[in-house]
Amino acid sequence: MKFLSSFLLLALAADVTVASSWFSKSVYNKWHQTELERWLSDHDIPYPAPADRKDLEDIVKKNWQNKVASPYADWDPAQLQAYLKEKGSDVQKGTEKNKDSLLTQVKKYWYETEDSAESAWDSVKDWIFDSWTESQLKAFCDKHGIPAPQPRTRDTLLTSARSNYESAAKKVGETAAYPGNWLYESWSESDLKAWLDERGIPAPQPSSRDKLIASVRRNSRLASLKAQDTASSLSASAKGAQQSVSDAVFDTWSDSDIKAWADKNGIKVPQGSKRNELLALARKHKAYYSGDNVSASAASAYGAATSKAGNQYAKSTDDAGLAAQDAFDKSIGTWSNSRLKAYLDARGVPVPQSGKKDELVAAVRLQSHKAASGYSAWTFDEWTTENLKKWLESQGKKVSKSAATNRAELAKSAGKLYSSASKSSGTGYASMTSALATATGSVKASTFDTWSESDLKAYLDGYGIPVYQGSNINELRALARRQYNYFYYGTNTPSQTLLARVQAFFTWILNYLKVGGQKVQDQASYHGEKAYDRVKEGGTAATHRAGEAAQKASDRVKEEL
């Protein structure tokens, strides 16, 4: 009997061990060998060739934590601080340069837990399409013969793409866990570059279609997380706005208005209630205020007001766009020929053979909507003295004492070093661009903030921008940033990404309509039929206010530019 119980205990222990081993398997243990190789290649992780599956899994396992569960582990202190600032968290004093401490703080505010990061890769179809445009989703569905319900909105296309993702992969004989280039067959190279540019991700250099796809694929999960985080923030903002608006509207009502509204909604009001008690009662039952009892006519009138306001916003955006184009055209007129050629070169556009100023300016205007991609000798123009010294030293270039404090000389040396490496290509160039990708992120976060007045003036002189006596350092920084944005982004400034435009419109509508159209819409719920006329008047007033605000916004943009 004793032997039997011992045997049973051993068998149970064995079962637990097997179960534990089975449950501890990571998602990549189920990947095809080509997917393991693809993941390693995408992340620039070397692996032996040929290699057996076990070797590949071991290499992926060693790098999985830093690349998937905690992708911020490879960030430098400046990038970690920038993320915390973006999340609205103050960096703890004394930890600004302590990477371990910064990593702990970022982990606390990261988009997802390590477990959810792992499980996300168990179902790629649920998020891989999140950052795709409607036209890209349509092209994917059309290419793979996926029917989409009418009308073909982005939501219906997204649902269709997700539900047919695995079958589309099988149809073309490809894997779906860590998808290959087949997923992006309908994307052009400009689509791939635009996707990276909108998210501030440097395009790989030297560039190729395979490398562009690898960069998009590698960053797609983070792009999805950012989009989800932004959507949550907007949703919270909307709820907060509704809360503040309803409270503010109650404050505008008279005591008799509150009593009439309460009576209409079956809310008992104690006799002799004072003003503050009436307000407290109204707020307690605010669900009636914002619920289904709002009249259909009021909702319709508000909808019309919102639509008109949207048109006003679009008009102001168009006006601002024209003003920006005009300012850009005037600015590039002062640029030197070499600067104009560099602008075209940074976009892969052939430089006019004649090299005449007028022809160069005309060519740049044609490319005003395009952002620069990749690196060039001009990349170092905006780097600080300290950044330049560190980078040159990392490339094995000794910096003399006389040049150590001369930012212009350091930038010139870095540019020459880059130009020399780019001509030779090979592993040396690949190593340099990899180092640049790491360094550029921290450089952008503090561009011009630490520059001296003489450095700023020299930089502006390179663009042909006159500096007037009496200009303070903040004005010089603003001028420098403007030229920087023109050179790298054209008229499509960094704030003009798709996500930023959506946020801008959302904020604009909230600011100029929530106390106008929404207020009168809600008030109609207790004023009955007479409210319809008031809503129409209020909606018109809201639209007029929106139009005035739009014009003022346009004027401010023109004045600034």
N, C-alpha and C positions, 0 to 999 in steps of 0.2 A: 504493500500500500504506500509505504514511504517512498519507494522507488518510482511508483506511478506518479505521485504528486510532484516529485522532483522533475520527472520527465515533462509533465504538463507545464511546470513553471518555465523550464528551458524553452519549450515550444512557444509559449506565450511571449517570452522575451525575444525570441527570434522573430516572431510576427511583428512585434512593436518596432524592432530594429528595421525590418524591411519596410514597414509602413512609414516610419520616420524618414528613411532614405528616399522613398517614393515621393512623399509630400514635400521634401526639401529640394526637389529638382527645380531648377530655374527654367524660365520660359525658353531660353536659348538651347536647352538640352533637346528640345523637340524640333529645332531648326534643321533644314537641309544643310549639307556641308557647304554648298555654294553660298548660302545665306550667311554662314559663319565667316567665310572668307570675305564676303561683301561688306559685312559689318566692320571687320578689322580694317579693310581697305578704306572705307568711308572715314574712319577715325584715325587714319595714318598710323596704324599699329602694325609693325612688321611681323611676319610669320613665315616659317620655313616652307619652301616649296620643293618637292611635294611634302604635304603634311597629312597625317591621318586625323580622323575626326576627334579623337581624344585630345591630341595636341592642340587643335583649334579651340575646343571647348575650354581647355585650361587657360589659354591666352585670353579668351573672351572673359572668363571668370575673373581673372586678375584685373581686368580693366573695366568691368561692368559697373562697379560702385561709383567710380569717378566720372564715367561717361553717361550713365543712365540714372542711377539712384540719386547721385549728388553731382550733377554736371557743373556746379559752381565750384567744385573742389580745385579745378585748374585755373580759376580766376585769380587775378592779382588784387591787392588791397584796394586799388582805385575802382575796379569793377565791382567788388563786393560792397564798397561804400555807396556807389551809384545805385545798386539794386536796393539797398536799405532805404536810401533817400526816396526812390521810386515808390516803395511800399509805405512811405510815411513814417519810417522809424528812425529815430535819432541814433547815430553811432555813439556807443558808450565812450565817455571821455577817457583818454589815455590808451584807447585800443585802435586808434586810426591806422596804425601801421602794423598792428599785431594780427597776422593773417589767421592764426588759430582761433583767436577771439572773434574775429569778423566772420569766420566760417560758422561758428556756433550761433551767432546772431542771425545770419542768413538762413541757416537750417530752420530756425524757429519760424521764419516768415516765408519759407519756400512754398511754391504753388501746390505741392503734393507730398505725401509721405513716401518713404522708400518702398513700402508695400504696394501702394497704388501705382508707383512708377513701374514696378515689376509686372503687376497685373495688366497695365495698359498695353504692354507689348504682347499680351495674350490675345488681343483683339484689335489689330491695327486699323481695321476698317471703321472703327468707331470714332477715330480722330484724324486719320491721315488726310481726309478731304476738308477738314475744318478751315484751312487757309486758302482753299481754291476759290476762284471767282466763278460766277455763274456761267460765263462762256467756257471756262475750262472744264467745268462739270458737264456741260452740254456736249462738248467735244469728246469727252471720255465716254459718255453714254452712247453717242452716235457711233464712235469708232468700234465699240464692242457690242453694238446692236442691242443696247439696253433700252427698253421702252420706258418712257416717263409720262405720268398722268398729265393731262392738260388742266389748267394752264401750266406751262413748264416754268415754274418759279424756281428760285434757288433752293428753297426747302424741299420741293418735290424731286428736284434733280439730285440733291444731297441724299435723300432717302433711297432713291433708286440706285445711286452709285454704291452706297453702303451695302444694301441688300444683295447686290449682284457682284460685289467685289471678288469674292472667292471663285464664283463660277466663271468670271471673266478671266481670272488668272489660269484656271484649268483649261479654258478654251484655247488659250495661246501657249499652253504647256509651260507655264511659269509658276514660281512659288509665290506665296502670299503673306508669309509670316514676316519676312523682312524683304519687301518687294524690290525687284530689279528695275532696270530702265524702262521695261515695258509699260510701267504705270504712267510715265511721263512722255510717251511717244507722241501725244498730241500737243505737247508744249514746244514752242520754238525756243531758240537760245536766248532771244530777247525776253521771253516770258520768264525763263529761269533767272536771268540777271535782274529783271524787275522785281521778282519775288524776294531775292536776296537784298536788293537795294532798299526796298520798302521796310525791311526789318533791320537795316543797319549792319548787315553781314557782308564783309568784303568778298567779292567774287574771287575764286582761286586764280592764281597766276603762276605759270602761264595757263590760260583758260582753254578748256575743251568741253564739249557737250557732256562727256562722261563725268568730268570733275564738277561741272555745274549741277548735274543731277545728284551727285553724291553729296554736295553741300546742302542742297534743298532737302534731300531725304534725311540727312543727319540732323538738320535743325527743325524738321517738321513737328516733332513732339513738343519742343519748347515753344514754337509758334502757336500750337494749339492751346497750350497752357496759358500763354499770355492772352490769347483771344478770350478764353473762358474767364480769366481773371478780370479782364476789361468789361466783359458782359455782366459779370456779377457786380462790379462797381457801378455800372450804369443803372442796373436794376435797383441797387441800394439807393442811388441818387434819386431815382424816380419815386421810390417809396417815401424817401425823406422829404421830397418836394411835395408829395401829396399830403403828408402829415402836416408840414409847415403851412401849406396853403389853406388847408381846412381850418386849422387853428386861427390863422390870420383872418379868414373870412368871418368866423364867428365873432371876432373882436369888432368887426365893422357893423354887426347887426345891433339894432336897438332891442331893448327888453321885450317890447311887444312883438318884434320879428321872431325872437327866440321862442316866445310862448306860442305864437301862431304855428311855427314849424314843429314844435313839440306836440301840439294838439293834433296837427295833421298826421303825425306819425305815431299817435297813440302813446305818447310819453307823458306820464303824470308829472305835473309841476306843482310842488307844495305851495300852498298859499303863503304869501308874504316873502317869497324867495328874493334875495338880494341879487345885485348884478353879478357878483363873483360866483354865487351859487348857480345862477342860470347858465353862466359860461361853463362851469364845471359839469353841469348836467348835459349840456349840448355836446361837449367833448367826449363825455362818457358814452354817448349814443351816436358818435360820428359815423358809424357804419350806415345809418339811415341816410346821412348826408351824401355819402359817396357811393351808395349802393344802387340797386336797380330801379328805385323809385324816382330817379331823375327822368323827367319827361322826354319822350322820343324827339319831340320838336326841339327841345333845348340842345340835346346831344347833336342833332342834325345841324343846328345853327353853329354850334361850337366847332364841329367838324369842318364846316365851310370856312370858318374863321382861321382855323389851323392851316387848312390847305392854302388859303390866300397868303398867310404869313410865310408858309414854305416857299411860295413863289417870290415873295419879297426877299427872303433869305437867298434864294438862288440868284436873284437879280443883283443883290449886293455882292455875292461871291463873284459873279461875272465881272462886275465893275472893278472889284479888287484885283481880279486876274489881269484885266487890261492895264490897270495902274502898275502892277508888278512887271508886266512885259515892257511897258514904257520905261520904267526905272532901270530894268536890266539893259535895255537897248542903249540908254544914255550912259550907263556905267561902263559897258564894254567898249564904248567909243574912246575911253581914256587908256585902255589897256595897250601894252606894247605888243609888237608882232609875235614875240616869243611866247608871251602869255596866251595870246589867242590861239597859237598853234598848239600849245600844251592843252588848252581846253578841248580842242578837237581830238588830239591824240588820246586824251583820257577817256574818250568815248568811242575810240576805234574808228574815227571818221578820217578819211584821207584829207590831207592838207592841200589846198589849192596850189598848183605848181608855180604860178606866178609869184606867190607870196606877197601880193599887194595888200595893203591895209584894208581897203574897201572890200576886197573879195574875202579876206579873212573874217571881217566883221559880219558880212552877209552869211558866211558859212556857219559862224557861231550862232547867229540869230535863228537859223534853221534848226539848230540843235538845242535851242533854249529850254525845251521841255525835258531834255535827257539829263540824268544824273551820271556823274563819273563812275567808272567801275575799275576795280583793281588798283594797282599802284604805279607810280612813275617817279621820276627824279623830283617832281614837284610835291610829292607826298610829304616831304620833310619841311616844307615851307612854314607850317604852323606848329612845329614841335618846339618845346621849350629847350633852353640850354641844357638843362639836366637830362631831359629825355634823349636829346641828341648824343650827349656824352655817353650815357649808358648804352645806347644802341650801337654806337661806333665801337665801344670797347667790347661789346658782346660779339661783334663781328671780327675781333682781333685787330682793330685799328687803334693805334696809340694816339692819344690826344695831347698835343703839346700844351705847355702852360700858357703860351701866348694866345692859343686858339680856344682854351678852355672856357673863357668868358665871352667869346665873340660868337653870338648865336648865328649870325649870317654866314660866318666862315664854317661853322660846324654843319649847318644845313647844306652848304655847298659841297663839303667833303662827303656827307652822307649821300647826296644826289649823285656824285661821281662814282661812288662805290656801287650804288644800285645800278647805274647805267652800265658799268663795266660787267657786273654779274649778269645782267639781263641779256647782254650780247653773247656771253659764253653759254648761257642756259645751263642745263645739267643739274646735278645734285646740289652744287653750291648755290645756284639760283633758287632752287626749291626750298633749301634750308633758310635762305634769306627771306623769302616771301612768307614762310611759316613764322619766322621771328617777327616779321612786320605785322602779321595778323594779330599776334599776341600783344604787341606794343601799341598798335593803333587804337585799340579800345580804351586804354587808359589815357592816351593823349587827347582824344576827342572830349573826354569828360571835363577837361580843364583848359581847353584852348583859349589862349590870350589872357587868362586870369592872372597869371604870374609874370607877364611880360613887362619889361621896363618901358618907359615912355619913348626912349630912343629906338628900341626894337619895334614898337608899334609904328612909329613914323617911317622907319626903313621898310617895313612890310607894306604899308600903304603906298609908299613911293614906288614900289615894284608894280603896283597896279595903276600908277599915274594919278593917284588921288591926292589932291592938294590938302595940306594940313594948315589951318589958319592959326595965327597966334591967339593964345587964350583958350585953346581947346584943352579941356581937362582929360584925364586919363580914361575916364568912363566913356566919354564921347569917342575917343580914339579906339577903344575896344569895340564899341558898337559899330564903327565904320569898318574895322578889320573883320568882324564877324560877318558883316554884310557882304564884303568882297569874297570872303571864304565860302559863304553859302552860294553866291553866284557862281563861283568857279566849280564847286563840287556838285551843286544841285540844280543850277540854272534857275528858271522861274519856279520850278517844282521844289520849293524849300523843304527841309526835313519835316516840318509840321504838316506837309500836304500828303502824307500817306493816307491810304484809304481809311484806316482806323481812325486817324486824327480828324479826317473830314467828317466822319460819322459822329464822333464825340463833339466836334465843334457845332454841328447842326443841333444835336441833342441839347447841348448847353444853351445855345442861342434861343431855341424854342422855349426852354424852361424859363430863362431869364425874362423874356419879353411877352410870354403868353400866359404863364401860370397865374399871374395876378390880374389878368385881363379876361380872356375868353373863358378860362376854367372857372373863374369866380362867378361869372354870370351864368354859366351853364349850371353850376351847383345851386345857385340861389333860386333858379327856376323851379327846383323841386318842391318848394313850399309856397311859392307865389301863384301857382295855378296858371290859368290861361293867359292872364295879363303878362306873365313873365316872358312869353314868347317874343313879344315886341322888344322887351328889355334885352333879351339875349341877342337878338339881331343887332340892336344898337350897340350892345357891349362887344359883340363879335367884330362889328365894323370899327369900333374904337380900338379894339385890340390890334386889328389889322393895321390901322393907321399908326398906332404906336410902334408896331413891328416895322412898318415902312420907314418911319422916322429913325428908328434905331438902326435899321439897315443902312440908311443913307449916312448916318453919323459914323457907323463902322467903316463904310467905304471911304468917307472923307478922312478918317483917322489913318487908314491904310495908305491912302494917297499922300497924306502929309508926312507920314513916317518914311515912305519910300522916296 
